[in-house]
């Protein structure tokens, strides 16, 4: 495979990893909003969901960084 194709592959992988980080935060927000709507407790679970999504997102980024540093 050419260096050009390898570089494109790395860039696509970085984009997927970035989208994954954003998706975990948005998933936490969405689940928190749905829980707040269901229990009528606004904004308690939205805040909890954003915090939980952020923690999970940063943990995923950390594991990706560690994996990439081993290569």
N, CA, C and O atoms as a Maestro MAE file, in Angstrom:
{
 s_m_m2io_version
 :::
 2.0.0
}

f_m_ct {
 s_m_title
 :::
 protein
 m_atom[284] {
  # First column is atom index #
  i_m_mmod_type
  r_m_x_coord
  r_m_y_coord
  r_m_z_coord
  i_m_residue_number
  s_m_chain_name
  s_m_pdb_residue_name
  s_m_pdb_atom_name
  i_m_atomic_number
  :::
  1 25 0.845 -1.171 0.000 1 A "UNK " " N  " 7
  2 3 0.000 0.000 0.000 1 A "UNK " " CA " 6
  3 2 0.894 1.238 0.000 1 A "UNK " " C  " 6
  4 15 1.948 1.256 0.635 1 A "UNK " " O  " 8
  5 25 0.468 2.252 -0.706 2 A "UNK " " N  " 7
  6 3 1.295 3.452 -0.801 2 A "UNK " " CA " 6
  7 2 1.184 4.297 0.463 2 A "UNK " " C  " 6
  8 15 0.246 4.156 1.248 2 A "UNK " " O  " 8
  9 25 2.159 5.170 0.636 3 A "UNK " " N  " 7
  10 3 2.152 6.053 1.808 3 A "UNK " " CA " 6
  11 2 0.928 6.952 1.803 3 A "UNK " " C  " 6
  12 15 0.391 7.286 2.858 3 A "UNK " " O  " 8
  13 25 0.488 7.342 0.611 4 A "UNK " " N  " 7
  14 3 -0.711 8.183 0.493 4 A "UNK " " CA " 6
  15 2 -1.919 7.460 1.078 4 A "UNK " " C  " 6
  16 15 -2.681 8.056 1.839 4 A "UNK " " O  " 8
  17 25 -2.104 6.203 0.740 5 A "UNK " " N  " 7
  18 3 -3.240 5.439 1.241 5 A "UNK " " CA " 6
  19 2 -3.130 5.201 2.748 5 A "UNK " " C  " 6
  20 15 -4.141 5.206 3.450 5 A "UNK " " O  " 8
  21 25 -1.933 4.995 3.237 6 A "UNK " " N  " 7
  22 3 -1.745 4.825 4.681 6 A "UNK " " CA " 6
  23 2 -2.117 6.103 5.424 6 A "UNK " " C  " 6
  24 15 -2.747 6.049 6.480 6 A "UNK " " O  " 8
  25 25 -1.727 7.249 4.874 7 A "UNK " " N  " 7
  26 3 -2.049 8.530 5.508 7 A "UNK " " CA " 6
  27 2 -3.556 8.774 5.494 7 A "UNK " " C  " 6
  28 15 -4.111 9.234 6.492 7 A "UNK " " O  " 8
  29 25 -4.212 8.481 4.405 8 A "UNK " " N  " 7
  30 3 -5.667 8.625 4.332 8 A "UNK " " CA " 6
  31 2 -6.325 7.721 5.369 8 A "UNK " " C  " 6
  32 15 -7.276 8.132 6.034 8 A "UNK " " O  " 8
  33 25 -5.834 6.507 5.509 9 A "UNK " " N  " 7
  34 3 -6.367 5.576 6.505 9 A "UNK " " CA " 6
  35 2 -6.221 6.113 7.913 9 A "UNK " " C  " 6
  36 15 -7.144 5.982 8.717 9 A "UNK " " O  " 8
  37 25 -5.081 6.716 8.236 10 A "UNK " " N  " 7
  38 3 -4.870 7.300 9.569 10 A "UNK " " CA " 6
  39 2 -5.807 8.478 9.812 10 A "UNK " " C  " 6
  40 15 -6.333 8.648 10.912 10 A "UNK " " O  " 8
  41 25 -6.010 9.285 8.780 11 A "UNK " " N  " 7
  42 3 -6.896 10.442 8.927 11 A "UNK " " CA " 6
  43 2 -8.347 10.018 9.114 11 A "UNK " " C  " 6
  44 15 -9.069 10.615 9.911 11 A "UNK " " O  " 8
  45 25 -8.770 9.008 8.398 12 A "UNK " " N  " 7
  46 3 -10.136 8.501 8.554 12 A "UNK " " CA " 6
  47 2 -10.312 7.909 9.952 12 A "UNK " " C  " 6
  48 15 -11.344 8.124 10.587 12 A "UNK " " O  " 8
  49 25 -9.326 7.174 10.429 13 A "UNK " " N  " 7
  50 3 -9.396 6.601 11.773 13 A "UNK " " CA " 6
  51 2 -9.470 7.700 12.826 13 A "UNK " " C  " 6
  52 15 -10.212 7.569 13.800 13 A "UNK " " O  " 8
  53 25 -8.718 8.774 12.650 14 A "UNK " " N  " 7
  54 3 -8.772 9.892 13.597 14 A "UNK " " CA " 6
  55 2 -10.148 10.550 13.572 14 A "UNK " " C  " 6
  56 15 -10.663 10.948 14.618 14 A "UNK " " O  " 8
  57 25 -10.742 10.668 12.398 15 A "UNK " " N  " 7
  58 3 -12.088 11.232 12.291 15 A "UNK " " CA " 6
  59 2 -13.125 10.368 12.984 15 A "UNK " " C  " 6
  60 15 -14.027 10.880 13.646 15 A "UNK " " O  " 8
  61 25 -12.998 9.066 12.832 16 A "UNK " " N  " 7
  62 3 -13.922 8.139 13.496 16 A "UNK " " CA " 6
  63 2 -13.759 8.230 15.009 16 A "UNK " " C  " 6
  64 15 -14.750 8.230 15.740 16 A "UNK " " O  " 8
  65 25 -12.526 8.307 15.480 17 A "UNK " " N  " 7
  66 3 -12.285 8.433 16.917 17 A "UNK " " CA " 6
  67 2 -12.865 9.735 17.459 17 A "UNK " " C  " 6
  68 15 -13.429 9.746 18.553 17 A "UNK " " O  " 8
  69 25 -12.738 10.816 16.723 18 A "UNK " " N  " 7
  70 3 -13.298 12.098 17.143 18 A "UNK " " CA " 6
  71 2 -14.816 12.044 17.181 18 A "UNK " " C  " 6
  72 15 -15.434 12.554 18.116 18 A "UNK " " O  " 8
  73 25 -15.416 11.435 16.180 19 A "UNK " " N  " 7
  74 3 -16.873 11.300 16.147 19 A "UNK " " CA " 6
  75 2 -17.356 10.431 17.296 19 A "UNK " " C  " 6
  76 15 -18.423 10.679 17.857 19 A "UNK " " O  " 8
  77 25 -16.590 9.428 17.645 20 A "UNK " " N  " 7
  78 3 -16.941 8.562 18.772 20 A "UNK " " CA " 6
  79 2 -16.947 9.346 20.080 20 A "UNK " " C  " 6
  80 15 -17.829 9.154 20.917 20 A "UNK " " O  " 8
  81 25 -15.971 10.224 20.257 21 A "UNK " " N  " 7
  82 3 -15.906 11.066 21.456 21 A "UNK " " CA " 6
  83 2 -17.140 11.957 21.548 21 A "UNK " " C  " 6
  84 15 -17.771 12.045 22.601 21 A "UNK " " O  " 8
  85 25 -17.479 12.613 20.446 22 A "UNK " " N  " 7
  86 3 -18.648 13.485 20.407 22 A "UNK " " CA " 6
  87 2 -19.929 12.689 20.652 22 A "UNK " " C  " 6
  88 15 -20.823 13.152 21.361 22 A "UNK " " O  " 8
  89 25 -20.017 11.494 20.069 23 A "UNK " " N  " 7
  90 3 -21.212 10.672 20.199 23 A "UNK " " CA " 6
  91 2 -21.449 10.216 21.637 23 A "UNK " " C  " 6
  92 15 -22.598 10.121 22.067 23 A "UNK " " O  " 8
  93 25 -20.386 9.933 22.387 24 A "UNK " " N  " 7
  94 3 -20.585 9.509 23.775 24 A "UNK " " CA " 6
  95 2 -21.147 10.648 24.618 24 A "UNK " " C  " 6
  96 15 -21.994 10.417 25.480 24 A "UNK " " O  " 8
  97 25 -20.691 11.860 24.383 25 A "UNK " " N  " 7
  98 3 -21.212 13.005 25.130 25 A "UNK " " CA " 6
  99 2 -22.667 13.257 24.746 25 A "UNK " " C  " 6
  100 15 -23.504 13.491 25.617 25 A "UNK " " O  " 8
  101 25 -22.973 13.213 23.459 26 A "UNK " " N  " 7
  102 3 -24.344 13.447 23.008 26 A "UNK " " CA " 6
  103 2 -25.288 12.330 23.458 26 A "UNK " " C  " 6
  104 15 -26.460 12.585 23.738 26 A "UNK " " O  " 8
  105 25 -24.788 11.107 23.529 27 A "UNK " " N  " 7
  106 3 -25.602 9.999 24.022 27 A "UNK " " CA " 6
  107 2 -25.942 10.193 25.494 27 A "UNK " " C  " 6
  108 15 -27.071 9.942 25.913 27 A "UNK " " O  " 8
  109 25 -24.975 10.636 26.270 28 A "UNK " " N  " 7
  110 3 -25.234 10.929 27.676 28 A "UNK " " CA " 6
  111 2 -26.267 12.026 27.829 28 A "UNK " " C  " 6
  112 15 -27.155 11.940 28.677 28 A "UNK " " O  " 8
  113 25 -26.150 13.063 27.004 29 A "UNK " " N  " 7
  114 3 -27.134 14.149 27.029 29 A "UNK " " CA " 6
  115 2 -28.523 13.634 26.670 29 A "UNK " " C  " 6
  116 15 -29.499 13.939 27.356 29 A "UNK " " O  " 8
  117 25 -28.613 12.850 25.589 30 A "UNK " " N  " 7
  118 3 -29.908 12.352 25.127 30 A "UNK " " CA " 6
  119 2 -30.554 11.418 26.151 30 A "UNK " " C  " 6
  120 15 -31.749 11.526 26.428 30 A "UNK " " O  " 8
  121 25 -29.770 10.512 26.706 31 A "UNK " " N  " 7
  122 3 -30.320 9.608 27.726 31 A "UNK " " CA " 6
  123 2 -30.746 10.378 28.976 31 A "UNK " " C  " 6
  124 15 -31.766 10.068 29.591 31 A "UNK " " O  " 8
  125 25 -29.948 11.388 29.343 32 A "UNK " " N  " 7
  126 3 -30.324 12.224 30.482 32 A "UNK " " CA " 6
  127 2 -31.596 13.004 30.218 32 A "UNK " " C  " 6
  128 15 -32.445 13.120 31.102 32 A "UNK " " O  " 8
  129 25 -31.741 13.544 29.004 33 A "UNK " " N  " 7
  130 3 -32.955 14.295 28.656 33 A "UNK " " CA " 6
  131 2 -34.177 13.384 28.659 33 A "UNK " " C  " 6
  132 15 -35.240 13.767 29.148 33 A "UNK " " O  " 8
  133 25 -34.028 12.195 28.121 34 A "UNK " " N  " 7
  134 3 -35.151 11.254 28.132 34 A "UNK " " CA " 6
  135 2 -35.536 10.846 29.556 34 A "UNK " " C  " 6
  136 15 -36.719 10.749 29.883 34 A "UNK " " O  " 8
  137 25 -34.542 10.612 30.384 35 A "UNK " " N  " 7
  138 3 -34.816 10.256 31.777 35 A "UNK " " CA " 6
  139 2 -35.479 11.412 32.508 35 A "UNK " " C  " 6
  140 15 -36.409 11.196 33.285 35 A "UNK " " O  " 8
  141 25 -35.016 12.638 32.273 36 A "UNK " " N  " 7
  142 3 -35.651 13.804 32.882 36 A "UNK " " CA " 6
  143 2 -37.096 13.956 32.423 36 A "UNK " " C  " 6
  144 15 -37.978 14.275 33.221 36 A "UNK " " O  " 8
  145 25 -37.332 13.728 31.144 37 A "UNK " " N  " 7
  146 3 -38.686 13.828 30.620 37 A "UNK " " CA " 6
  147 2 -39.585 12.767 31.259 37 A "UNK " " C  " 6
  148 15 -40.730 13.044 31.617 37 A "UNK " " O  " 8
  149 25 -39.051 11.553 31.398 38 A "UNK " " N  " 7
  150 3 -39.818 10.441 31.961 38 A "UNK " " CA " 6
  151 2 -40.120 10.660 33.443 38 A "UNK " " C  " 6
  152 15 -41.239 10.407 33.889 38 A "UNK " " O  " 8
  153 25 -39.128 11.131 34.210 39 A "UNK " " N  " 7
  154 3 -39.289 11.313 35.650 39 A "UNK " " CA " 6
  155 2 -39.667 12.740 36.047 39 A "UNK " " C  " 6
  156 15 -39.929 13.005 37.220 39 A "UNK " " O  " 8
  157 25 -39.700 13.661 35.076 40 A "UNK " " N  " 7
  158 3 -40.013 15.073 35.323 40 A "UNK " " CA " 6
  159 2 -39.064 15.676 36.368 40 A "UNK " " C  " 6
  160 15 -39.505 16.267 37.353 40 A "UNK " " O  " 8
  161 25 -37.769 15.517 36.136 41 A "UNK " " N  " 7
  162 3 -36.755 15.989 37.087 41 A "UNK " " CA " 6
  163 2 -35.737 16.905 36.430 41 A "UNK " " C  " 6
  164 15 -34.560 16.866 36.786 41 A "UNK " " O  " 8
  165 25 -36.163 17.726 35.482 42 A "UNK " " N  " 7
  166 3 -35.221 18.563 34.730 42 A "UNK " " CA " 6
  167 2 -34.403 19.440 35.645 42 A "UNK " " C  " 6
  168 15 -34.961 19.909 36.636 42 A "UNK " " O  " 8
  169 25 -33.181 19.696 35.416 43 A "UNK " " N  " 7
  170 3 -32.159 19.183 34.501 43 A "UNK " " CA " 6
  171 2 -31.226 18.187 35.165 43 A "UNK " " C  " 6
  172 15 -30.094 18.022 34.709 43 A "UNK " " O  " 8
  173 25 -31.652 17.530 36.205 44 A "UNK " " N  " 7
  174 3 -30.780 16.654 36.986 44 A "UNK " " CA " 6
  175 2 -30.086 15.595 36.122 44 A "UNK " " C  " 6
  176 15 -28.859 15.497 36.132 44 A "UNK " " O  " 8
  177 25 -30.856 14.811 35.385 45 A "UNK " " N  " 7
  178 3 -30.258 13.714 34.638 45 A "UNK " " CA " 6
  179 2 -29.560 14.181 33.363 45 A "UNK " " C  " 6
  180 15 -28.701 13.473 32.838 45 A "UNK " " O  " 8
  181 25 -29.916 15.363 32.858 46 A "UNK " " N  " 7
  182 3 -29.160 15.912 31.731 46 A "UNK " " CA " 6
  183 2 -27.723 16.184 32.167 46 A "UNK " " C  " 6
  184 15 -26.776 15.845 31.456 46 A "UNK " " O  " 8
  185 25 -27.568 16.793 33.332 47 A "UNK " " N  " 7
  186 3 -26.224 17.090 33.854 47 A "UNK " " CA " 6
  187 2 -25.470 15.799 34.134 47 A "UNK " " C  " 6
  188 15 -24.301 15.668 33.772 47 A "UNK " " O  " 8
  189 25 -26.137 14.845 34.779 48 A "UNK " " N  " 7
  190 3 -25.503 13.560 35.066 48 A "UNK " " CA " 6
  191 2 -25.106 12.857 33.770 48 A "UNK " " C  " 6
  192 15 -24.024 12.277 33.686 48 A "UNK " " O  " 8
  193 25 -25.978 12.905 32.755 49 A "UNK " " N  " 7
  194 3 -25.691 12.268 31.473 49 A "UNK " " CA " 6
  195 2 -24.508 12.898 30.760 49 A "UNK " " C  " 6
  196 15 -23.673 12.195 30.191 49 A "UNK " " O  " 8
  197 25 -24.434 14.236 30.790 50 A "UNK " " N  " 7
  198 3 -23.304 14.912 30.149 50 A "UNK " " CA " 6
  199 2 -22.004 14.577 30.864 50 A "UNK " " C  " 6
  200 15 -20.985 14.334 30.217 50 A "UNK " " O  " 8
  201 25 -22.028 14.562 32.181 51 A "UNK " " N  " 7
  202 3 -20.822 14.221 32.942 51 A "UNK " " CA " 6
  203 2 -20.406 12.779 32.668 51 A "UNK " " C  " 6
  204 15 -19.231 12.506 32.425 51 A "UNK " " O  " 8
  205 25 -21.371 11.853 32.707 52 A "UNK " " N  " 7
  206 3 -21.054 10.444 32.446 52 A "UNK " " CA " 6
  207 2 -20.554 10.262 31.011 52 A "UNK " " C  " 6
  208 15 -19.588 9.535 30.783 52 A "UNK " " O  " 8
  209 25 -21.198 10.913 30.051 53 A "UNK " " N  " 7
  210 3 -20.753 10.819 28.660 53 A "UNK " " CA " 6
  211 2 -19.359 11.383 28.469 53 A "UNK " " C  " 6
  212 15 -18.564 10.838 27.703 53 A "UNK " " O  " 8
  213 25 -19.059 12.474 29.163 54 A "UNK " " N  " 7
  214 3 -17.726 13.067 29.066 54 A "UNK " " CA " 6
  215 2 -16.668 12.142 29.657 54 A "UNK " " C  " 6
  216 15 -15.595 11.968 29.078 54 A "UNK " " O  " 8
  217 25 -16.968 11.558 30.796 55 A "UNK " " N  " 7
  218 3 -16.018 10.635 31.427 55 A "UNK " " CA " 6
  219 2 -15.757 9.443 30.510 55 A "UNK " " C  " 6
  220 15 -14.608 9.049 30.313 55 A "UNK " " O  " 8
  221 25 -16.809 8.878 29.958 56 A "UNK " " N  " 7
  222 3 -16.643 7.734 29.059 56 A "UNK " " CA " 6
  223 2 -15.891 8.149 27.799 56 A "UNK " " C  " 6
  224 15 -15.028 7.413 27.321 56 A "UNK " " O  " 8
  225 25 -16.211 9.323 27.259 57 A "UNK " " N  " 7
  226 3 -15.527 9.809 26.059 57 A "UNK " " CA " 6
  227 2 -14.040 10.015 26.284 57 A "UNK " " C  " 6
  228 15 -13.222 9.622 25.453 57 A "UNK " " O  " 8
  229 25 -13.686 10.636 27.413 58 A "UNK " " N  " 7
  230 3 -12.268 10.839 27.706 58 A "UNK " " CA " 6
  231 2 -11.558 9.520 27.978 58 A "UNK " " C  " 6
  232 15 -10.394 9.351 27.614 58 A "UNK " " O  " 8
  233 25 -12.260 8.580 28.622 59 A "UNK " " N  " 7
  234 3 -11.663 7.260 28.851 59 A "UNK " " CA " 6
  235 2 -11.389 6.566 27.516 59 A "UNK " " C  " 6
  236 15 -10.334 5.956 27.342 59 A "UNK " " O  " 8
  237 25 -12.336 6.656 26.570 60 A "UNK " " N  " 7
  238 3 -12.124 6.060 25.242 60 A "UNK " " CA " 6
  239 2 -10.961 6.732 24.530 60 A "UNK " " C  " 6
  240 15 -10.157 6.052 23.893 60 A "UNK " " O  " 8
  241 25 -10.854 8.060 24.626 61 A "UNK " " N  " 7
  242 3 -9.736 8.763 23.996 61 A "UNK " " CA " 6
  243 2 -8.412 8.328 24.625 61 A "UNK " " C  " 6
  244 15 -7.413 8.168 23.924 61 A "UNK " " O  " 8
  245 25 -8.405 8.140 25.931 62 A "UNK " " N  " 7
  246 3 -7.198 7.691 26.626 62 A "UNK " " CA " 6
  247 2 -6.772 6.309 26.128 62 A "UNK " " C  " 6
  248 15 -5.595 6.086 25.847 62 A "UNK " " O  " 8
  249 25 -7.727 5.383 26.019 63 A "UNK " " N  " 7
  250 3 -7.386 4.033 25.554 63 A "UNK " " CA " 6
  251 2 -6.911 4.062 24.107 63 A "UNK " " C  " 6
  252 15 -6.030 3.286 23.736 63 A "UNK " " O  " 8
  253 25 -7.474 4.936 23.286 64 A "UNK " " N  " 7
  254 3 -7.033 5.067 21.894 64 A "UNK " " CA " 6
  255 2 -5.612 5.623 21.844 64 A "UNK " " C  " 6
  256 15 -4.781 5.155 21.065 64 A "UNK " " O  " 8
  257 25 -5.336 6.635 22.689 65 A "UNK " " N  " 7
  258 3 -4.001 7.238 22.716 65 A "UNK " " CA " 6
  259 2 -2.961 6.225 23.175 65 A "UNK " " C  " 6
  260 15 -1.866 6.165 22.616 65 A "UNK " " O  " 8
  261 25 -3.290 5.437 24.178 66 A "UNK " " N  " 7
  262 3 -2.364 4.416 24.665 66 A "UNK " " CA " 6
  263 2 -2.137 3.361 23.582 66 A "UNK " " C  " 6
  264 15 -1.005 2.928 23.366 66 A "UNK " " O  " 8
  265 25 -3.197 2.951 22.910 67 A "UNK " " N  " 7
  266 3 -3.075 1.968 21.840 67 A "UNK " " CA " 6
  267 2 -2.189 2.506 20.702 67 A "UNK " " C  " 6
  268 15 -1.333 1.791 20.183 67 A "UNK " " O  " 8
  269 25 -2.405 3.762 20.327 68 A "UNK " " N  " 7
  270 3 -1.626 4.341 19.240 68 A "UNK " " CA " 6
  271 2 -0.169 4.591 19.628 68 A "UNK " " C  " 6
  272 15 0.712 4.560 18.768 68 A "UNK " " O  " 8
  273 25 0.091 4.835 20.900 69 A "UNK " " N  " 7
  274 3 1.473 5.065 21.322 69 A "UNK " " CA " 6
  275 2 2.276 3.765 21.341 69 A "UNK " " C  " 6
  276 15 3.504 3.792 21.268 69 A "UNK " " O  " 8
  277 25 1.586 2.631 21.439 70 A "UNK " " N  " 7
  278 3 2.268 1.337 21.408 70 A "UNK " " CA " 6
  279 2 2.709 0.949 20.014 70 A "UNK " " C  " 6
  280 15 3.598 0.112 19.860 70 A "UNK " " O  " 8
  281 25 2.102 1.546 18.986 71 A "UNK " " N  " 7
  282 3 2.446 1.207 17.593 71 A "UNK " " CA " 6
  283 2 3.741 1.768 17.141 71 A "UNK " " C  " 6
  284 15 4.140 1.555 15.996 71 A "UNK " " O  " 8
  :::
 }
 m_bond[283] {
  # First column is bond index #
  i_m_from
  i_m_to
  i_m_order
  :::
  1 1 2 1
  2 2 3 1
  3 3 4 2
  4 3 5 1
  5 5 6 1
  6 6 7 1
  7 7 8 2
  8 7 9 1
  9 9 10 1
  10 10 11 1
  11 11 12 2
  12 11 13 1
  13 13 14 1
  14 14 15 1
  15 15 16 2
  16 15 17 1
  17 17 18 1
  18 18 19 1
  19 19 20 2
  20 19 21 1
  21 21 22 1
  22 22 23 1
  23 23 24 2
  24 23 25 1
  25 25 26 1
  26 26 27 1
  27 27 28 2
  28 27 29 1
  29 29 30 1
  30 30 31 1
  31 31 32 2
  32 31 33 1
  33 33 34 1
  34 34 35 1
  35 35 36 2
  36 35 37 1
  37 37 38 1
  38 38 39 1
  39 39 40 2
  40 39 41 1
  41 41 42 1
  42 42 43 1
  43 43 44 2
  44 43 45 1
  45 45 46 1
  46 46 47 1
  47 47 48 2
  48 47 49 1
  49 49 50 1
  50 50 51 1
  51 51 52 2
  52 51 53 1
  53 53 54 1
  54 54 55 1
  55 55 56 2
  56 55 57 1
  57 57 58 1
  58 58 59 1
  59 59 60 2
  60 59 61 1
  61 61 62 1
  62 62 63 1
  63 63 64 2
  64 63 65 1
  65 65 66 1
  66 66 67 1
  67 67 68 2
  68 67 69 1
  69 69 70 1
  70 70 71 1
  71 71 72 2
  72 71 73 1
  73 73 74 1
  74 74 75 1
  75 75 76 2
  76 75 77 1
  77 77 78 1
  78 78 79 1
  79 79 80 2
  80 79 81 1
  81 81 82 1
  82 82 83 1
  83 83 84 2
  84 83 85 1
  85 85 86 1
  86 86 87 1
  87 87 88 2
  88 87 89 1
  89 89 90 1
  90 90 91 1
  91 91 92 2
  92 91 93 1
  93 93 94 1
  94 94 95 1
  95 95 96 2
  96 95 97 1
  97 97 98 1
  98 98 99 1
  99 99 100 2
  100 99 101 1
  101 101 102 1
  102 102 103 1
  103 103 104 2
  104 103 105 1
  105 105 106 1
  106 106 107 1
  107 107 108 2
  108 107 109 1
  109 109 110 1
  110 110 111 1
  111 111 112 2
  112 111 113 1
  113 113 114 1
  114 114 115 1
  115 115 116 2
  116 115 117 1
  117 117 118 1
  118 118 119 1
  119 119 120 2
  120 119 121 1
  121 121 122 1
  122 122 123 1
  123 123 124 2
  124 123 125 1
  125 125 126 1
  126 126 127 1
  127 127 128 2
  128 127 129 1
  129 129 130 1
  130 130 131 1
  131 131 132 2
  132 131 133 1
  133 133 134 1
  134 134 135 1
  135 135 136 2
  136 135 137 1
  137 137 138 1
  138 138 139 1
  139 139 140 2
  140 139 141 1
  141 141 142 1
  142 142 143 1
  143 143 144 2
  144 143 145 1
  145 145 146 1
  146 146 147 1
  147 147 148 2
  148 147 149 1
  149 149 150 1
  150 150 151 1
  151 151 152 2
  152 151 153 1
  153 153 154 1
  154 154 155 1
  155 155 156 2
  156 155 157 1
  157 157 158 1
  158 158 159 1
  159 159 160 2
  160 159 161 1
  161 161 162 1
  162 162 163 1
  163 163 164 2
  164 163 165 1
  165 165 166 1
  166 166 167 1
  167 167 168 2
  168 167 169 1
  169 169 170 1
  170 170 171 1
  171 171 172 2
  172 171 173 1
  173 173 174 1
  174 174 175 1
  175 175 176 2
  176 175 177 1
  177 177 178 1
  178 178 179 1
  179 179 180 2
  180 179 181 1
  181 181 182 1
  182 182 183 1
  183 183 184 2
  184 183 185 1
  185 185 186 1
  186 186 187 1
  187 187 188 2
  188 187 189 1
  189 189 190 1
  190 190 191 1
  191 191 192 2
  192 191 193 1
  193 193 194 1
  194 194 195 1
  195 195 196 2
  196 195 197 1
  197 197 198 1
  198 198 199 1
  199 199 200 2
  200 199 201 1
  201 201 202 1
  202 202 203 1
  203 203 204 2
  204 203 205 1
  205 205 206 1
  206 206 207 1
  207 207 208 2
  208 207 209 1
  209 209 210 1
  210 210 211 1
  211 211 212 2
  212 211 213 1
  213 213 214 1
  214 214 215 1
  215 215 216 2
  216 215 217 1
  217 217 218 1
  218 218 219 1
  219 219 220 2
  220 219 221 1
  221 221 222 1
  222 222 223 1
  223 223 224 2
  224 223 225 1
  225 225 226 1
  226 226 227 1
  227 227 228 2
  228 227 229 1
  229 229 230 1
  230 230 231 1
  231 231 232 2
  232 231 233 1
  233 233 234 1
  234 234 235 1
  235 235 236 2
  236 235 237 1
  237 237 238 1
  238 238 239 1
  239 239 240 2
  240 239 241 1
  241 241 242 1
  242 242 243 1
  243 243 244 2
  244 243 245 1
  245 245 246 1
  246 246 247 1
  247 247 248 2
  248 247 249 1
  249 249 250 1
  250 250 251 1
  251 251 252 2
  252 251 253 1
  253 253 254 1
  254 254 255 1
  255 255 256 2
  256 255 257 1
  257 257 258 1
  258 258 259 1
  259 259 260 2
  260 259 261 1
  261 261 262 1
  262 262 263 1
  263 263 264 2
  264 263 265 1
  265 265 266 1
  266 266 267 1
  267 267 268 2
  268 267 269 1
  269 269 270 1
  270 270 271 1
  271 271 272 2
  272 271 273 1
  273 273 274 1
  274 274 275 1
  275 275 276 2
  276 275 277 1
  277 277 278 1
  278 278 279 1
  279 279 280 2
  280 279 281 1
  281 281 282 1
  282 282 283 1
  283 283 284 2
  :::
 }
}
